[in-house]
Amino acid sequence: MKILPAIAVSLFTAMVPAQAQTLSELIKKWTVNWNTPTEPFKIIDNVYYVGTAGLSSFLVTSPNGHVLIDTATAQATPLIKANIEKLGFKVSDIKYLLNTHAHLDHTGGFAEFKKETGAQMVASAADKPLLEGGYYPGAENENALKFPPVKVDRVIGQGDKITIGKVTLTAHMTPGHSPGCTTWTTVAREKRWNHTVVFFCSATIALNRLVGNPTYPNIVDDYRKTFTNARAIIADVFLAPHPEMFNMEEKRALIGKYGVNPFVKASEFHTFLRNAEKAFEEGLAKQRAATEAKQ
């Protein structure tokens, strides 16, 4: 999730009933963009964008079946299904459902997709209870953050792989944004060249509490481990759960122009990580200052 800095401090404090209405109103506002349809398109090789205008969902295809990464909100499920069909693929051919992180804006459709396709739900051990409980960590009773629960069929960890036909996706543990935040990579081929595609989880603070009463234990250490671990990923196609994170619309407008794929940018992912780490440290400092001011 993204959140405006001006309201970040109030929402980073412990969630109490008095704040519930404010949170509900914010999410209602966000969902206008989250659930706005947009045309699906090919990013590179067998990797397609099938999400909405505000939330990413990716289809990785193969002759042996497909992999769906993230599913936006529950309300957006019909849009994602329609996008898959528009591209000429069948929803029924999805064999694996992969999650980057267990938040309502990226998990809402998993239960329905699993029921319809029989696909295996794959997630990390730390996010498994969240997915199966349908809640936000540290805010289990906050209705505004709940989503349809889904049973996890396979638990993965660092370096584990999902293989279907000749397509392989590798899991990288990048916790912090959620306890089991998982980044995925795969290899795509274009014009005789191989390209590593990274589906980055996230590293924003969003609604997480880092100090005082943290969203979950050791969350700050997890964020810092993520920046270290993610820098080890060498990828030249950067994708993420929110389109604005990887400048999707700007790149999509350039498809077919200049003879190069606008989504292939060798240094983009690491540039993003540097900026994300700086934003995290600044956010942490603000939360610490806010906590100290109350003492």
N, C-alpha and C positions, 0 to 999 in steps of 0.2 A: 504494500500500500504506500501511497505518498500522502504527505500531510504538509500543510502550509506552515512555515516557521512561526508565524504570528500566533498560532494556536497550539503549537507543539507542546509548550511547557505545561499547559493545563491538562492536556490529554496524556502527558507522560507521568503525571501524578497518579496515585492509586485510583482505580476506577471505583466510584461510589455511585449509588442510585441517583444522586443529584446531577451527575454528569451524563447519565444514560440517555436522556433526551437529546442533549447536544450531540452526542456521538451518533445517535440514530439519524439526526438531521444531516450530519456531515456525510454519512454513508449514503443516505438517500440522494444527496446532491452529487456525490461521486458516481453513483450508479447510472446517472443520466448518460455520462460519457462511457462508462464501463459497458453498458448494454446497447450502445449505438452500433448498428451494423456497418461493416466496411467490406469491400470486395476482397476475396481471397486471392493469393497470387503465389507464384513460384519465386522462392528466394534464391536457391541454387540447387542444381542437380535434383535430388529427391526430397528436398526440404521445402515445405510450403507453410505460408502463414494462413491460418484459418480462424483467427480470433476476431475480436471486435475492434472498434475504433480506439478503445481505451485499455483493452486487456489482451495480452498475447496468448495464442494457442497455436502450437506447431504440429504439423503432420509430417512424419518421416516415413516415406513409402518404400515398399519393396514388393516384388512379385509374390512373395510368400505371406504378405500381410503387412499391416501398418502399425506405427507407434504414434500415439497422441500424447503430447507433452503439455500439461496444464489445460484447464477447461473453463476458465473465467467464472462468472457467477452462475447460479442455478438458472436464473432467468435468461441467460445468454445461450443456454444449451441448444435451443432450436436454431439459433443463428450459426453456431459452430457446425451443427449437422448439415445445415443448408450449404455452408461454405465448402464442406468436404465434398458434397454431391456436385456442386458447381464445378469443381476441379476435375470431375470425372471419376472420383473414387467412391467406394462404398463404405458407409459407416460400419457395416457388418464385417468388414475385412480388418478392422482394428483388433490387434492381438495383445497389445500392451498399452497400459495407461501409466504414464510417468508423471510424477509431481516434482516441481522445484521446491515449493514450500507450502505448508498446510495453513493457508489463510483463505478466508471466504471468497476473495476475488480471484483465486486461482484453483479452487477445488470444487466449486459449486456444482459442476456437472458430472463429476466422476461417478457418483452413485447411479445416475441414469445411464451413462455410457456403459458402465460395467453390467448393469442389468440387461441392456439391449444387446450388447455384443458378446458378453461372456469373456471379455478381455481380462488379463491379469493386471491387478492393481499393484504397482511397484513403488515402494517408498523406503525411506531410511527408518532405522529403529527409533530414533528420537521423535520423528514426526508421526509414526504409526499411531500412538494413542490419540493424537490430535485429530487425525483423519477418521479414525474409528469412533471418536467421541463427538466430532463436528464442532469443536470449540477452539478459541484462541488461547494460547498458553498464558497463565496468570490471570485470565478473565473468563474462567469456565462458565460463569453464570451470566455473562453479558450477552443477551439475546441478539443485539445488533451485530455481533461478530460471529454468530453461529452459521453453520452450513450443513447440508445433508451429509450424514456420516457415510463412510464407505469402508468396507472390509479390505484390509491389505493382504494380498496373497503372497507376496514375496518381499522380504526385507533385504535391503542392500546396504553395503558399506563402501568405504574408500576403495576404488579400483575395480569394483564389481562391474560386470558387463551384461548388457541385454543384447542378445543376438537373434536376428530373424533373417534367414537367408544369408546374403552377403553383407547385411547391414549390422553394424555393431555400435552401441552407445555405451559410453563409459561413465560411471558415477564418480563424482568428486565431492567429498564432504566439505561444505562451506557454511557451517552453522553461525548463528547470531541473529539474523533476521527472523528465523524460526529455529528451534532447537536442532532440527535435522535438515536444515536448508541444504539442498542438493543441486549441484551444478552438473550438467551433462555435456559430454562432447561426442562428436562423431566426425567421420571423414566424408567429404563430398568431393566430387570430381567435376571439373569444368575445363574445357579446352585442353585436355591432356594433362591438366595439373590437379593435384590433390590439395584440398583446403580443409583445415580443421575448423569445424563449426563448434562454437561454445554457446550453450544455452545457460547463461549465468543465472543463478538463483536470485540473489539480491544482497545488498549490504547496507541498505538504508536503515535508519533507526525506526522510522515509522511510528507505530504506537508503543514501541517497547520502552520499558522502564529499565534504565541501566544502573541506577544507584538507589540506595535506601531500601526499597522493596522491589528488587529487580523482577522482571517478567519471569525469569527462571535463573537458577544458580549458575554462576560462572559465565554469564552472558557476555561480559566485556572481554574476557579471555577468548571466548569463541569468535567474536568479531575479529579480534586481532589475529587469531589463527587463520581465519578465512582470508584475510588480505595476504598473509604469507603463503598460504597454500594456493590461492588463485593466481598469484604471480608466477607460479611454476607451470601454469597452463599456457602453452603457446598456440594461439588461435588467430586466424585472419578473417573469420566471419563471426561477428559478435551479435548475439541475440539475447533477449532478456524478457522478463514477464510483463513489462509495460512498454508499449511501442516507443514512447518518448525517450526511454533509456538508451535506445540504439538508433535514434533519429530515423525511425522507419519511414515516415511520410516523405521526408526529404530525399531519402534514398530511392523509395518506390517511384518517385517522380522522374528519376534518372534512368530507370530500367530501359534498355534498348538504345540509349544514347551513348555516344563516345566510344562504343565498342568494348567497354569494360563493365564488369558487374559492380555496381555501386556498393554492394554489401561486402565486397572483399576489401578489407583495409587492415593491413598487417599490424599497425601500432594502436589501433582504436581500443582494443580491450584493455590493454595495460594503461593507456591514458585514462580510461574510465575508472579503473581501479585506484589510480593515484588520487583522482578527484573524490572518489567515494571514501577513501581512507581519511582524507583531509576533512570531509564533511562529517564523518563519524567522530573524529577527535573533537571537532568544534561542538558537535551535539552533546557529546559526553561532558565537556567542560561546562556547557550551559545547564545541563541537568544537575551537575555537582554544585554549581553556583546557586541554583534555585533551591536545592535541598539545604545547603548551608544557610541560606537567607531565612529559612523557616525555623532554624534551630536557635 
